[in-house]
Amino acid sequence: MDATAPDTTFTEKFVQFMNDDLNTAGAIGLIFEKVREMNRVMDSAIEDLDQETRLALKQDRSDLLGLADILGILRETPAAFFDRLTDASKGPDTDDIEQMVAERSEARSRKDWARADEIRNRLQDMGVVLKDGPQGTTWRFDV
């Protein structure tokens, strides 16, 4: 599939990549190419962008964000992401989480599924993701 045909729009190219066995790598590459293209346009006319170019960039930005949203990317600013990450690191005390994980494991070994689910739900509310495996339960903050 040729997603680089000169008469194909950005959105059409994106759809072609996604229709090609959900080629997300190609779709993401297309998004990054659009960003590079937009940056080149803005860099070439740093001081004075004409109205037509401004409107084209505005449309490109709208298309870019709409298609990126389909992939679940570019949904927040880098500052918001790092603020959220920092807030998560100020979250619950890890000793408390470890204790709750141990308590949940004990409830699971007793087949007290209601108690195990209750603890899991409390941990989820605290922003903790659990992963049960053959070596036991591991956890991480959901960032």
Sequence and secondary structure as in RCSB ss.txt:
>XXXX:A:sequence
MDATAPDTTFTEKFVQFMNDDLNTAGAIGLIFEKVREMNRVMDSAIEDLDQETRLALKQDRSDLLGLADILGILR
ETPAAFFDRLTDASKGPDTDDIEQMVAERSEARSRKDWARADEIRNRLQDMGVVLKDGPQGTTWRFDV
>XXXX:A:secstr
  TT TT  HHHHHHHHHHTT  HHHHHHHHHHHHHHHHHHHHHTSS   HHHHHHHHHHHHHHHHHHHHHT S 
S HHHHHHHHHHHHTSS HHHHHHHHHHHHHHHHTT HHHHHHHHHHHHHTTEEEEEETTEEEEEE  
